[in-house]
C-alpha cells in the first residue's frame, strides 16, 4: 500500500479541516534547498504539506544558500532566509573561534524578524522550532506567539557519538541549544528513546511523544541510477550521512566478513561523505577496510527521492547500524518500500522493529554482531514475509493516524 497525504480522511480529519490555524515552522533545512541532508527537512515537509492539505495556513522559514525568495511548494508558503555577510566579519573579530555560534545566532535573529513580519500581517496561532540550530532562541524571548519545540536529537550525546572535538565553538552551540530547550515549555519528540534521554540527561520534566506522519513522497521514480550501477546485483544498502553516530564505521568494519562469506553480494553506500576522527573521508575508510572486495563496494552521492526509491526497492537488505537515532527517517522509508531493515537496540529502532518479525536488531557499535546478523539474514527464507509485516506496521505512521494527534497537541498549547 502506498502511503500519501491524500489518505487524510474520516471524521477526525474533517474536524481538523474545520478549524484553520496559521502555523509557522522555522528550520535550518528544507526539501526545497539543494543542501538538505534528510531527516529534519523530510519530516517538516511531510507535516507541513499534510497540514496545508487540511486547509491550514502553513509557512516554512528555511535557511537558504540561494536567495530570499518567497514561493509556494506543495501548498506550503516557503520563506527563504540567507545569513548576513556581516557574520564573517564578526567571526574574524572572534579570531575565527566561533563560526557556527555566530552564524546560528544571525539566523535566529533573521527568523525572529521574518516571524514578526508575518505576525504583523496576520497573527500567527503558533510557531514550531527544532531543537537543532537554536533558530528559535531570539523569537522565544521577543515574539509574543505560542511555540512548540520538536526535539530530534540531543547535542551532547550526538557530539560524543561523532567524536566531535570540544572547542569553544562546539561548547557555545551546545549551551545555546540547551538554553532553547529549557526556555521551551512545550517540547515533543517522535520517539520514547529520545524522550528518556531528554528526561535523564537534559532534565526536562514534561516531554511528549508524538509520532511523525510518514508517507512515500513520490510515485514518479527515476531508475537511471539503479539501472546504471545496480541492476542485476544483489546488495545490502546503507543510506544516510557517512557519520559515526549513524554507525557507518561499524558497517564498514563488518563488510569484509560479509563480502567474503557471499561472493555474489554487493554493498551499496548512498549519502553525503564526511570526515571524522577515524578518517578524512569515511567513504575512503570503507574502501580501505574492504581491501580485495572493493570492486563489490558501490558508493553513491546522496540522491533525491525519485532516484533513491528505486535503489531502496532493489536492495536485498537495508542496514542502518546507528549509535544514536531518533525514529530513523531512513528506516521508515525502507520499511515503507517493503524492505527488511537491520537496526540497533537502544536507539529507537525497537519502536519500528520487532526482532525476527518486522526486521532485525543488533547491539550498536558491534561490528562482529552486525556481520553475523547480516550473514544470517542474507539467506533467511522469510525475508519477503518480514518485509511485508514491517510495511503493514508502518501504516501506524500514516497521516491519517498522526496529524490529528499533532493538531490536538497544538490546540492544547493554545488553550493553556
MOZI-V698859 format. One record per backbone hydrogen bond with DSSP energy under -0.5 kcal/mol. NH is the residue of the N-H (numbers start at 1). CO is the residue of the C=O. E is the energy in kcal/mol with one decimal. If there is no record, write none. Layout:
NH_CO_E ; NH_CO_E
This chain:
7_4_-1.9 ; 8_5_-1.4 ; 9_7_-0.9 ; 14_10_-2.0 ; 15_11_-1.9 ; 16_12_-1.8 ; 17_13_-2.2 ; 18_14_-1.3 ; 19_15_-0.7 ; 19_16_-0.7 ; 20_18_-0.6 ; 23_21_-0.7 ; 23_57_-2.2 ; 24_126_-1.9 ; 25_59_-2.8 ; 26_128_-2.2 ; 27_61_-2.5 ; 33_30_-1.9 ; 36_33_-1.0 ; 42_38_-3.2 ; 43_39_-2.5 ; 44_40_-2.5 ; 45_41_-2.1 ; 46_42_-2.3 ; 47_43_-2.5 ; 48_44_-3.2 ; 49_45_-2.6 ; 50_46_-2.0 ; 51_47_-2.6 ; 52_48_-2.5 ; 53_49_-2.2 ; 54_50_-1.0 ; 55_52_-1.7 ; 56_51_-2.0 ; 57_21_-2.3 ; 58_56_-1.0 ; 59_23_-2.4 ; 60_77_-2.7 ; 61_25_-3.3 ; 62_60_-0.6 ; 62_79_-2.1 ; 63_27_-1.5 ; 64_81_-2.8 ; 71_78_-2.0 ; 73_76_-3.0 ; 76_73_-1.9 ; 77_58_-2.4 ; 78_71_-3.4 ; 78_76_-0.7 ; 79_60_-3.2 ; 80_69_-2.4 ; 80_78_-0.5 ; 81_62_-2.4 ; 87_84_-1.0 ; 88_85_-1.3 ; 89_85_-0.6 ; 89_86_-0.5 ; 90_86_-1.9 ; 91_87_-2.4 ; 92_88_-1.8 ; 93_89_-1.7 ; 94_90_-1.3 ; 95_92_-1.6 ; 96_91_-3.0 ; 97_94_-0.9 ; 102_98_-2.4 ; 103_99_-2.0 ; 104_100_-2.7 ; 105_101_-2.2 ; 106_102_-2.3 ; 107_103_-2.2 ; 108_104_-2.3 ; 109_105_-2.1 ; 110_106_-2.1 ; 111_107_-2.5 ; 112_108_-2.0 ; 113_109_-2.1 ; 114_110_-2.2 ; 115_111_-2.7 ; 116_112_-2.6 ; 117_113_-2.0 ; 118_114_-2.5 ; 119_115_-2.6 ; 120_116_-1.8 ; 121_117_-1.7 ; 122_118_-2.0 ; 125_22_-2.6 ; 126_22_-1.3 ; 127_146_-2.0 ; 128_24_-2.8 ; 129_148_-2.4 ; 131_150_-1.5 ; 134_131_-0.9 ; 135_132_-0.5 ; 137_134_-1.4 ; 140_136_-2.2 ; 141_137_-0.9 ; 141_138_-0.8 ; 142_138_-1.9 ; 143_139_-2.7 ; 145_143_-1.6 ; 148_127_-2.2 ; 149_186_-2.7 ; 150_129_-2.7 ; 150_148_-0.5 ; 151_149_-0.7 ; 151_188_-2.7 ; 152_150_-0.5 ; 157_154_-0.5 ; 158_154_-2.3 ; 159_155_-3.0 ; 160_156_-2.1 ; 161_157_-2.3 ; 162_158_-2.0 ; 163_159_-0.7 ; 163_160_-0.7 ; 164_159_-2.6 ; 167_165_-1.1 ; 171_167_-2.4 ; 172_168_-2.2 ; 173_169_-2.4 ; 174_170_-2.0 ; 175_171_-2.1 ; 176_172_-2.5 ; 177_173_-2.5 ; 178_174_-2.1 ; 179_175_-2.5 ; 180_176_-2.1 ; 181_177_-2.0 ; 182_178_-2.3 ; 183_179_-2.1 ; 184_180_-0.8 ; 184_181_-0.8 ; 185_183_-0.5 ; 187_185_-0.7 ; 187_206_-0.7 ; 188_149_-2.4 ; 189_208_-2.6 ; 190_151_-0.6 ; 195_191_-1.7 ; 196_192_-2.5 ; 197_193_-1.6 ; 198_194_-2.9 ; 199_195_-2.5 ; 200_196_-2.4 ; 201_197_-3.3 ; 202_197_-0.8 ; 204_198_-1.8 ; 208_187_-2.2 ; 210_189_-1.9 ; 210_208_-0.6 ; 214_397_-3.0 ; 216_3_-0.7 ; 221_219_-1.7 ; 222_306_-3.0 ; 223_221_-0.6 ; 227_223_-3.3 ; 228_224_-2.1 ; 229_225_-2.4 ; 230_226_-2.5 ; 231_226_-1.8 ; 233_230_-2.5 ; 234_264_-0.7 ; 235_233_-0.6 ; 236_266_-2.4 ; 237_317_-2.2 ; 238_268_-2.5 ; 240_270_-2.3 ; 242_272_-2.4 ; 243_241_-2.2 ; 246_243_-0.6 ; 247_244_-2.3 ; 248_243_-1.8 ; 251_247_-2.0 ; 252_248_-2.5 ; 253_249_-2.2 ; 254_250_-1.4 ; 255_251_-1.9 ; 256_252_-0.6 ; 258_254_-1.5 ; 259_255_-3.1 ; 260_256_-1.9 ; 261_257_-2.1 ; 262_258_-2.1 ; 263_261_-0.6 ; 265_262_-2.0 ; 266_234_-1.9 ; 267_296_-2.6 ; 268_236_-2.8 ; 269_298_-3.0 ; 270_238_-2.8 ; 270_268_-0.5 ; 271_300_-2.2 ; 273_271_-0.5 ; 276_279_-3.0 ; 282_274_-2.4 ; 285_281_-1.8 ; 286_282_-2.1 ; 287_283_-2.1 ; 288_284_-2.6 ; 289_285_-1.9 ; 290_286_-2.0 ; 291_287_-1.1 ; 293_290_-3.0 ; 294_291_-1.7 ; 296_293_-2.2 ; 297_294_-2.0 ; 298_267_-3.1 ; 298_296_-0.6 ; 299_297_-0.6 ; 300_269_-3.1 ; 300_298_-0.5 ; 307_304_-1.2 ; 308_304_-2.9 ; 309_305_-2.7 ; 311_307_-0.8 ; 312_308_-2.4 ; 313_309_-3.1 ; 314_310_-1.4 ; 315_312_-1.7 ; 316_235_-3.1 ; 317_235_-1.0 ; 318_340_-2.3 ; 319_237_-3.0 ; 320_318_-0.5 ; 320_342_-2.8 ; 322_320_-1.4 ; 323_245_-2.2 ; 324_245_-1.7 ; 332_328_-2.0 ; 333_329_-2.3 ; 334_330_-2.5 ; 335_331_-2.6 ; 336_332_-2.6 ; 337_333_-0.9 ; 337_334_-0.8 ; 338_335_-2.3 ; 339_334_-2.4 ; 342_318_-2.7 ; 343_341_-0.7 ; 343_360_-2.8 ; 345_362_-2.1 ; 347_344_-0.8 ; 349_344_-0.6 ; 351_348_-1.5 ; 352_349_-1.9 ; 353_349_-3.0 ; 355_353_-0.5 ; 356_359_-2.7 ; 357_354_-2.1 ; 358_354_-2.5 ; 359_354_-0.7 ; 360_341_-2.4 ; 362_343_-1.6 ; 366_363_-0.6 ; 370_366_-2.3 ; 371_367_-2.7 ; 372_368_-2.3 ; 373_369_-2.1 ; 374_370_-2.5 ; 375_371_-2.5 ; 376_372_-2.4 ; 377_373_-2.5 ; 378_374_-2.2 ; 379_375_-0.6 ; 379_376_-0.6 ; 380_377_-1.7 ; 383_380_-1.4 ; 386_382_-2.9 ; 387_383_-2.7 ; 388_384_-2.0 ; 389_385_-2.0 ; 390_386_-2.4 ; 391_387_-2.1 ; 392_388_-1.7 ; 393_389_-1.8 ; 394_390_-1.8 ; 395_392_-1.0 ; 396_393_-1.9 ; 397_394_-2.0 ; 398_395_-1.8 ; 401_398_-1.8 ; 402_398_-1.0 ; 402_399_-0.5 ; 403_399_-2.0 ; 406_402_-1.8 ; 407_403_-2.5 ; 408_404_-2.4 ; 409_405_-1.8 ; 410_406_-2.5 ; 411_407_-2.6 ; 412_408_-2.0 ; 413_409_-2.1 ; 414_410_-2.1 ; 415_411_-1.3 ; 416_413_-1.0
